[in-house]
Amino acid sequence: MTSNLKIIGTSHIAKQSMQEVEKAIEKDKPGIIALELDHKRYYSLQQKNRKINFYSIFRVGVKGFLFALIGAWAEKKLGKFVGVSPGSEMLRAIKIAKKNKIKLAFIDQDIEITLRRISKYFTWKERFNFIADIFKGIFNRKKEMEELGIQNLDLTKVPAEEIIEKMINKVRKRYPNLYRVLISERNSVMAKNLKYLTEKYPDKKIIAIMGAGHEKGVKEILENQINYKFTFSG
């Protein structure tokens, strides 16, 4: 199966990603922009003052809620460090799509399903590792980079594929259940939704925007499991 699909791997706090998204849309003039979002995150992303909804605990579980809370805090802190709000590349794509009347598609799994599964499968060992790594990465980033064998990491740019692979491998080893729920399962969902879009709209160019940590996995599923061939990439 072939189609006019391009996948752009981004960093949610990188200025480079905002620029690449804008240039790709301007150059390729897609008929559909597919985003690593679900409808809930789409609406939340557009709210300037996002409030914590503690009632969510009952829907997603304590572990899933705390994971989302800590993850959002860490991403916000890194975003302030580089001067870019988390998800800015997604907001840029949404703004351009609305301005040019380009169809938006949300290809990620419902966030509440993901968080419920984290609550179910996230072990105590993984939770301790996660909290330790969060603080190590923020307050002792140099040591964290040395452990990964990374010389320099410019947060204003999307990391090189080699660095992304090292980070993904660390997540897979230290948090096997978290990796399965947060990365592997969502890769499958996004690949399935992209397959659906390419079959439903065979004549439209599609640009899919997702975190760089998902790009390789989604492409592999499309290429290997359903014999997908990219004709619109680069």
Phi and psi restraints in degrees (value plus and minus 20) as a CYANA .aco file:
   2 THR   PHI    -145.9  -105.9
   2 THR   PSI     134.5   174.5
   3 SER   PHI    -183.6  -143.6
   3 SER   PSI     146.6   186.6
   4 ASN   PHI    -104.3   -64.3
   4 ASN   PSI      57.6    97.6
   5 LEU   PHI    -142.1  -102.1
   5 LEU   PSI     112.8   152.8
   6 LYS   PHI    -143.6  -103.6
   6 LYS   PSI     113.2   153.2
   7 ILE   PHI    -130.3   -90.3
   7 ILE   PSI     107.0   147.0
   8 ILE   PHI    -130.8   -90.8
   8 ILE   PSI      97.5   137.5
   9 GLY   PHI    -107.2   -67.2
   9 GLY   PSI     107.4   147.4
  10 THR   PHI    -142.8  -102.8
  10 THR   PSI     148.2   188.2
  11 SER   PHI    -130.0   -90.0
  11 SER   PSI     112.5   152.5
  12 HIS   PHI     -92.3   -52.3
  12 HIS   PSI     -26.4    13.6
  13 ILE   PHI    -146.5  -106.5
  13 ILE   PSI       0.5    40.5
  14 ALA   PHI    -125.2   -85.2
  14 ALA   PSI     110.0   150.0
  15 LYS   PHI     -82.1   -42.1
  15 LYS   PSI     -54.0   -14.0
  16 GLN   PHI     -78.5   -38.5
  16 GLN   PSI     -59.5   -19.5
  17 SER   PHI     -84.3   -44.3
  17 SER   PSI     -60.7   -20.7
  18 MET   PHI     -80.1   -40.1
  18 MET   PSI     -63.4   -23.4
  19 GLN   PHI     -87.5   -47.5
  19 GLN   PSI     -63.0   -23.0
  20 GLU   PHI     -85.0   -45.0
  20 GLU   PSI     -61.0   -21.0
  21 VAL   PHI     -81.5   -41.5
  21 VAL   PSI     -66.8   -26.8
  22 GLU   PHI     -83.4   -43.4
  22 GLU   PSI     -63.9   -23.9
  23 LYS   PHI     -85.3   -45.3
  23 LYS   PSI     -61.6   -21.6
  24 ALA   PHI     -84.0   -44.0
  24 ALA   PSI     -62.8   -22.8
  25 ILE   PHI     -87.0   -47.0
  25 ILE   PSI     -61.0   -21.0
  26 GLU   PHI     -85.6   -45.6
  26 GLU   PSI     -60.4   -20.4
  27 LYS   PHI     -94.1   -54.1
  27 LYS   PSI     -67.4   -27.4
  28 ASP   PHI    -112.0   -72.0
  28 ASP   PSI     -37.6     2.4
  29 LYS   PHI      27.8    67.8
  29 LYS   PSI      44.6    84.6
  30 PRO   PHI     -90.2   -50.2
  30 PRO   PSI     137.1   177.1
  31 GLY   PHI    -108.9   -68.9
  31 GLY   PSI     -41.0    -1.0
  32 ILE   PHI    -158.9  -118.9
  32 ILE   PSI     116.8   156.8
  33 ILE   PHI    -134.3   -94.3
  33 ILE   PSI      95.8   135.8
  34 ALA   PHI    -120.4   -80.4
  34 ALA   PSI     109.8   149.8
  35 LEU   PHI    -137.8   -97.8
  35 LEU   PSI     126.7   166.7
  36 GLU   PHI     -94.5   -54.5
  36 GLU   PSI      45.1    85.1
  37 LEU   PHI    -163.4  -123.4
  37 LEU   PSI     138.5   178.5
  38 ASP   PHI    -131.2   -91.2
  38 ASP   PSI     158.1   198.1
  39 HIS   PHI     -83.9   -43.9
  39 HIS   PSI     -55.7   -15.7
  40 LYS   PHI     -86.2   -46.2
  40 LYS   PSI     -65.0   -25.0
  41 ARG   PHI     -90.2   -50.2
  41 ARG   PSI     -51.2   -11.2
  42 TYR   PHI     -80.4   -40.4
  42 TYR   PSI     -67.9   -27.9
  43 TYR   PHI     -90.6   -50.6
  43 TYR   PSI     -57.5   -17.5
  44 SER   PHI     -85.1   -45.1
  44 SER   PSI     -59.3   -19.3
  45 LEU   PHI     -81.8   -41.8
  45 LEU   PSI     -50.3   -10.3
  46 GLN   PHI    -106.9   -66.9
  46 GLN   PSI     -25.7    14.3
  47 GLN   PHI    -104.9   -64.9
  47 GLN   PSI     105.8   145.8
  48 LYS   PHI     -89.7   -49.7
  48 LYS   PSI     -62.2   -22.2
  49 ASN   PHI    -129.9   -89.9
  49 ASN   PSI      70.9   110.9
  50 ARG   PHI    -103.0   -63.0
  50 ARG   PSI      99.7   139.7
  51 LYS   PHI    -117.0   -77.0
  51 LYS   PSI     128.6   168.6
  52 ILE   PHI     -97.3   -57.3
  52 ILE   PSI     104.1   144.1
  53 ASN   PHI    -122.0   -82.0
  53 ASN   PSI      78.1   118.1
  54 PHE   PHI     -88.7   -48.7
  54 PHE   PSI     -37.4     2.6
  55 TYR   PHI     -87.0   -47.0
  55 TYR   PSI     -37.3     2.7
  56 SER   PHI     -83.2   -43.2
  56 SER   PSI     -43.7    -3.7
  57 ILE   PHI     -75.7   -35.7
  57 ILE   PSI     -58.5   -18.5
  58 PHE   PHI     -91.4   -51.4
  58 PHE   PSI     -43.1    -3.1
  59 ARG   PHI    -111.2   -71.2
  59 ARG   PSI     -55.7   -15.7
  60 VAL   PHI    -132.3   -92.3
  60 VAL   PSI     -29.8    10.2
  61 GLY   PHI      72.7   112.7
  61 GLY   PSI     136.2   176.2
  62 VAL   PHI     -84.1   -44.1
  62 VAL   PSI     -66.6   -26.6
  63 LYS   PHI     -84.0   -44.0
  63 LYS   PSI     -62.2   -22.2
  64 GLY   PHI     -85.2   -45.2
  64 GLY   PSI     -60.2   -20.2
  65 PHE   PHI     -84.5   -44.5
  65 PHE   PSI     -66.6   -26.6
  66 LEU   PHI     -85.7   -45.7
  66 LEU   PSI     -57.7   -17.7
  67 PHE   PHI     -80.7   -40.7
  67 PHE   PSI     -66.5   -26.5
  68 ALA   PHI     -82.8   -42.8
  68 ALA   PSI     -59.4   -19.4
  69 LEU   PHI     -84.9   -44.9
  69 LEU   PSI     -68.4   -28.4
  70 ILE   PHI     -86.9   -46.9
  70 ILE   PSI     -62.7   -22.7
  71 GLY   PHI     -81.7   -41.7
  71 GLY   PSI     -62.3   -22.3
  72 ALA   PHI     -85.8   -45.8
  72 ALA   PSI     -59.5   -19.5
  73 TRP   PHI     -82.5   -42.5
  73 TRP   PSI     -65.9   -25.9
  74 ALA   PHI     -84.7   -44.7
  74 ALA   PSI     -63.4   -23.4
  75 GLU   PHI     -85.2   -45.2
  75 GLU   PSI     -58.6   -18.6
  76 LYS   PHI     -85.3   -45.3
  76 LYS   PSI     -59.8   -19.8
  77 LYS   PHI     -84.6   -44.6
  77 LYS   PSI     -63.9   -23.9
  78 LEU   PHI     -87.2   -47.2
  78 LEU   PSI     -56.5   -16.5
  79 GLY   PHI     -82.0   -42.0
  79 GLY   PSI     -60.6   -20.6
  80 LYS   PHI     -84.7   -44.7
  80 LYS   PSI     -55.1   -15.1
  81 PHE   PHI     -81.6   -41.6
  81 PHE   PSI     -58.3   -18.3
  82 VAL   PHI    -122.0   -82.0
  82 VAL   PSI     -23.0    17.0
  83 GLY   PHI      57.6    97.6
  83 GLY   PSI       4.9    44.9
  84 VAL   PHI    -151.1  -111.1
  84 VAL   PSI     107.4   147.4
  85 SER   PHI     -91.0   -51.0
  85 SER   PSI     117.8   157.8
  86 PRO   PHI     -75.1   -35.1
  86 PRO   PSI     113.0   153.0
  87 GLY   PHI      65.5   105.5
  87 GLY   PSI      -8.5    31.5
  88 SER   PHI     -82.8   -42.8
  88 SER   PSI     -52.6   -12.6
  89 GLU   PHI     -89.0   -49.0
  89 GLU   PSI     -52.3   -12.3
  90 MET   PHI     -89.3   -49.3
  90 MET   PSI     -63.4   -23.4
  91 LEU   PHI     -82.4   -42.4
  91 LEU   PSI     -57.5   -17.5
  92 ARG   PHI     -84.0   -44.0
  92 ARG   PSI     -63.7   -23.7
  93 ALA   PHI     -83.5   -43.5
  93 ALA   PSI     -61.3   -21.3
  94 ILE   PHI     -83.2   -43.2
  94 ILE   PSI     -64.0   -24.0
  95 LYS   PHI     -81.4   -41.4
  95 LYS   PSI     -65.6   -25.6
  96 ILE   PHI     -85.6   -45.6
  96 ILE   PSI     -60.9   -20.9
  97 ALA   PHI     -81.6   -41.6
  97 ALA   PSI     -64.7   -24.7
  98 LYS   PHI     -85.9   -45.9
  98 LYS   PSI     -60.8   -20.8
  99 LYS   PHI     -83.9   -43.9
  99 LYS   PSI     -59.0   -19.0
 100 ASN   PHI    -122.1   -82.1
 100 ASN   PSI     -10.8    29.2
 101 LYS   PHI      35.8    75.8
 101 LYS   PSI      26.1    66.1
 102 ILE   PHI    -114.7   -74.7
 102 ILE   PSI     115.8   155.8
 103 LYS   PHI     -85.4   -45.4
 103 LYS   PSI     112.9   152.9
 104 LEU   PHI    -121.1   -81.1
 104 LEU   PSI     120.3   160.3
 105 ALA   PHI    -149.9  -109.9
 105 ALA   PSI     114.5   154.5
 106 PHE   PHI    -124.9   -84.9
 106 PHE   PSI      92.1   132.1
 107 ILE   PHI    -124.6   -84.6
 107 ILE   PSI     -23.6    16.4
 108 ASP   PHI    -104.3   -64.3
 108 ASP   PSI     143.1   183.1
 109 GLN   PHI     -89.6   -49.6
 109 GLN   PSI     127.7   167.7
 110 ASP   PHI     -71.7   -31.7
 110 ASP   PSI     106.8   146.8
 111 ILE   PHI     -78.3   -38.3
 111 ILE   PSI     -53.5   -13.5
 112 GLU   PHI     -89.1   -49.1
 112 GLU   PSI     -53.6   -13.6
 113 ILE   PHI     -84.4   -44.4
 113 ILE   PSI     -65.5   -25.5
 114 THR   PHI     -80.9   -40.9
 114 THR   PSI     -66.2   -26.2
 115 LEU   PHI     -89.1   -49.1
 115 LEU   PSI     -54.7   -14.7
 116 ARG   PHI     -84.0   -44.0
 116 ARG   PSI     -58.5   -18.5
 117 ARG   PHI     -91.5   -51.5
 117 ARG   PSI     -52.6   -12.6
 118 ILE   PHI     -84.8   -44.8
 118 ILE   PSI     -63.6   -23.6
 119 SER   PHI     -78.6   -38.6
 119 SER   PSI     -56.0   -16.0
 120 LYS   PHI     -97.2   -57.2
 120 LYS   PSI     -58.1   -18.1
 121 TYR   PHI    -131.6   -91.6
 121 TYR   PSI     -31.5     8.5
 122 PHE   PHI     -93.4   -53.4
 122 PHE   PSI      91.7   131.7
 123 THR   PHI    -100.0   -60.0
 123 THR   PSI     144.4   184.4
 124 TRP   PHI     -81.0   -41.0
 124 TRP   PSI     -61.2   -21.2
 125 LYS   PHI     -80.5   -40.5
 125 LYS   PSI     -64.2   -24.2
 126 GLU   PHI     -86.2   -46.2
 126 GLU   PSI     -56.3   -16.3
 127 ARG   PHI     -84.5   -44.5
 127 ARG   PSI     -64.0   -24.0
 128 PHE   PHI     -83.6   -43.6
 128 PHE   PSI     -62.8   -22.8
 129 ASN   PHI     -80.6   -40.6
 129 ASN   PSI     -61.7   -21.7
 130 PHE   PHI     -82.9   -42.9
 130 PHE   PSI     -69.3   -29.3
 131 ILE   PHI     -83.6   -43.6
 131 ILE   PSI     -61.9   -21.9
 132 ALA   PHI     -82.4   -42.4
 132 ALA   PSI     -63.3   -23.3
 133 ASP   PHI     -89.5   -49.5
 133 ASP   PSI     -54.4   -14.4
 134 ILE   PHI     -79.6   -39.6
 134 ILE   PSI     -71.1   -31.1
 135 PHE   PHI     -89.4   -49.4
 135 PHE   PSI     -55.4   -15.4
 136 LYS   PHI     -83.9   -43.9
 136 LYS   PSI     -61.7   -21.7
 137 GLY   PHI     -88.2   -48.2
 137 GLY   PSI     -53.9   -13.9
 138 ILE   PHI    -102.7   -62.7
 138 ILE   PSI     -62.7   -22.7
 139 PHE   PHI    -119.5   -79.5
 139 PHE   PSI     -33.9     6.1
 140 ASN   PHI    -162.1  -122.1
 140 ASN   PSI      37.9    77.9
 141 ARG   PHI     -83.0   -43.0
 141 ARG   PSI     -52.8   -12.8
 142 LYS   PHI     -81.9   -41.9
 142 LYS   PSI     -66.6   -26.6
 143 LYS   PHI     -84.5   -44.5
 143 LYS   PSI     -59.2   -19.2
 144 GLU   PHI     -80.7   -40.7
 144 GLU   PSI     -62.4   -22.4
 145 MET   PHI     -87.0   -47.0
 145 MET   PSI     -58.2   -18.2
 146 GLU   PHI     -83.9   -43.9
 146 GLU   PSI     -58.5   -18.5
 147 GLU   PHI     -84.7   -44.7
 147 GLU   PSI     -50.5   -10.5
 148 LEU   PHI    -107.7   -67.7
 148 LEU   PSI     -23.6    16.4
 149 GLY   PHI      53.8    93.8
 149 GLY   PSI       9.1    49.1
 150 ILE   PHI    -126.6   -86.6
 150 ILE   PSI     106.1   146.1
 151 GLN   PHI     -94.6   -54.6
 151 GLN   PSI     -75.9   -35.9
 152 ASN   PHI    -156.3  -116.3
 152 ASN   PSI     124.7   164.7
 153 LEU   PHI    -155.0  -115.0
 153 LEU   PSI      90.7   130.7
 154 ASP   PHI    -110.9   -70.9
 154 ASP   PSI      88.4   128.4
 155 LEU   PHI     -90.2   -50.2
 155 LEU   PSI     -31.6     8.4
 156 THR   PHI    -102.2   -62.2
 156 THR   PSI     -25.6    14.4
 157 LYS   PHI    -145.0  -105.0
 157 LYS   PSI     139.7   179.7
 158 VAL   PHI     -92.6   -52.6
 158 VAL   PSI     108.4   148.4
 159 PRO   PHI     -79.0   -39.0
 159 PRO   PSI     131.5   171.5
 160 ALA   PHI     -84.2   -44.2
 160 ALA   PSI     136.2   176.2
 161 GLU   PHI     -76.5   -36.5
 161 GLU   PSI     -57.2   -17.2
 162 GLU   PHI     -83.2   -43.2
 162 GLU   PSI     -61.4   -21.4
 163 ILE   PHI     -88.1   -48.1
 163 ILE   PSI     -62.7   -22.7
 164 ILE   PHI     -78.9   -38.9
 164 ILE   PSI     -62.3   -22.3
 165 GLU   PHI     -83.0   -43.0
 165 GLU   PSI     -59.4   -19.4
 166 LYS   PHI     -84.9   -44.9
 166 LYS   PSI     -62.3   -22.3
 167 MET   PHI     -85.0   -45.0
 167 MET   PSI     -63.5   -23.5
 168 ILE   PHI     -82.6   -42.6
 168 ILE   PSI     -61.0   -21.0
 169 ASN   PHI     -84.4   -44.4
 169 ASN   PSI     -56.4   -16.4
 170 LYS   PHI     -85.6   -45.6
 170 LYS   PSI     -63.0   -23.0
 171 VAL   PHI     -81.5   -41.5
 171 VAL   PSI     -63.3   -23.3
 172 ARG   PHI     -81.1   -41.1
 172 ARG   PSI     -58.1   -18.1
 173 LYS   PHI     -99.7   -59.7
 173 LYS   PSI     -64.1   -24.1
 174 ARG   PHI    -103.5   -63.5
 174 ARG   PSI     -46.6    -6.6
 175 TYR   PHI    -155.8  -115.8
 175 TYR   PSI      48.5    88.5
 176 PRO   PHI     -78.4   -38.4
 176 PRO   PSI     -59.1   -19.1
 177 ASN   PHI     -92.2   -52.2
 177 ASN   PSI     -60.4   -20.4
 178 LEU   PHI     -84.6   -44.6
 178 LEU   PSI     -60.2   -20.2
 179 TYR   PHI     -80.1   -40.1
 179 TYR   PSI     -64.8   -24.8
 180 ARG   PHI     -82.0   -42.0
 180 ARG   PSI     -66.5   -26.5
 181 VAL   PHI     -94.7   -54.7
 181 VAL   PSI     -64.5   -24.5
 182 LEU   PHI    -104.2   -64.2
 182 LEU   PSI     -48.3    -8.3
 183 ILE   PHI    -136.0   -96.0
 183 ILE   PSI     -81.3   -41.3
 184 SER   PHI     -79.8   -39.8
 184 SER   PSI     -71.2   -31.2
 185 GLU   PHI     -84.6   -44.6
 185 GLU   PSI     -58.9   -18.9
 186 ARG   PHI     -90.9   -50.9
 186 ARG   PSI     -52.1   -12.1
 187 ASN   PHI     -78.4   -38.4
 187 ASN   PSI     -63.8   -23.8
 188 SER   PHI     -84.1   -44.1
 188 SER   PSI     -61.6   -21.6
 189 VAL   PHI     -83.6   -43.6
 189 VAL   PSI     -66.0   -26.0
 190 MET   PHI     -87.5   -47.5
 190 MET   PSI     -58.4   -18.4
 191 ALA   PHI     -83.3   -43.3
 191 ALA   PSI     -62.2   -22.2
 192 LYS   PHI     -81.8   -41.8
 192 LYS   PSI     -63.4   -23.4
 193 ASN   PHI     -89.5   -49.5
 193 ASN   PSI     -54.6   -14.6
 194 LEU   PHI     -88.5   -48.5
 194 LEU   PSI     -59.1   -19.1
 195 LYS   PHI     -79.4   -39.4
 195 LYS   PSI     -64.1   -24.1
 196 TYR   PHI     -80.6   -40.6
 196 TYR   PSI     -63.3   -23.3
 197 LEU   PHI     -85.3   -45.3
 197 LEU   PSI     -61.7   -21.7
 198 THR   PHI     -87.4   -47.4
 198 THR   PSI     -51.3   -11.3
 199 GLU   PHI     -97.8   -57.8
 199 GLU   PSI     -56.8   -16.8
 200 LYS   PHI     -96.1   -56.1
 200 LYS   PSI     -52.5   -12.5
 201 TYR   PHI    -145.5  -105.5
 201 TYR   PSI      47.1    87.1
 202 PRO   PHI     -84.9   -44.9
 202 PRO   PSI     -40.5    -0.5
 203 ASP   PHI    -118.6   -78.6
 203 ASP   PSI     -19.0    21.0
 204 LYS   PHI    -122.2   -82.2
 204 LYS   PSI     120.4   160.4
 205 LYS   PHI     -96.2   -56.2
 205 LYS   PSI     115.9   155.9
 206 ILE   PHI    -143.1  -103.1
 206 ILE   PSI     108.5   148.5
 207 ILE   PHI    -129.6   -89.6
 207 ILE   PSI     101.5   141.5
 208 ALA   PHI    -124.2   -84.2
 208 ALA   PSI     107.6   147.6
 209 ILE   PHI    -134.5   -94.5
 209 ILE   PSI      99.9   139.9
 210 MET   PHI    -168.4  -128.4
 210 MET   PSI     142.3   182.3
 211 GLY   PHI     -77.0   -37.0
 211 GLY   PSI     122.7   162.7
 212 ALA   PHI     -79.1   -39.1
 212 ALA   PSI     -45.9    -5.9
 213 GLY   PHI     -89.0   -49.0
 213 GLY   PSI     -35.9     4.1
 214 HIS   PHI    -118.6   -78.6
 214 HIS   PSI     -41.6    -1.6
 215 GLU   PHI     -75.8   -35.8
 215 GLU   PSI     -73.1   -33.1
 216 LYS   PHI     -82.9   -42.9
 216 LYS   PSI     -63.4   -23.4
 217 GLY   PHI     -84.1   -44.1
 217 GLY   PSI     -62.3   -22.3
 218 VAL   PHI     -85.6   -45.6
 218 VAL   PSI     -62.8   -22.8
 219 LYS   PHI     -81.8   -41.8
 219 LYS   PSI     -62.0   -22.0
 220 GLU   PHI     -83.0   -43.0
 220 GLU   PSI     -60.0   -20.0
 221 ILE   PHI     -83.6   -43.6
 221 ILE   PSI     -65.8   -25.8
 222 LEU   PHI     -85.1   -45.1
 222 LEU   PSI     -59.1   -19.1
 223 GLU   PHI     -97.9   -57.9
 223 GLU   PSI     -60.9   -20.9
 224 ASN   PHI    -112.3   -72.3
 224 ASN   PSI     -65.1   -25.1
 225 GLN   PHI    -100.5   -60.5
 225 GLN   PSI     -53.0   -13.0
 226 ILE   PHI    -143.3  -103.3
 226 ILE   PSI      -0.5    39.5
 227 ASN   PHI      35.6    75.6
 227 ASN   PSI      24.9    64.9
 228 TYR   PHI    -103.1   -63.1
 228 TYR   PSI     120.3   160.3
 229 LYS   PHI    -144.2  -104.2
 229 LYS   PSI     103.1   143.1
 230 PHE   PHI     -98.8   -58.8
 230 PHE   PSI     105.7   145.7
 231 THR   PHI    -133.1   -93.1
 231 THR   PSI     -24.6    15.4
 232 PHE   PHI    -157.9  -117.9
 232 PHE   PSI      54.0    94.0
 233 SER   PHI    -162.4  -122.4
 233 SER   PSI     149.6   189.6
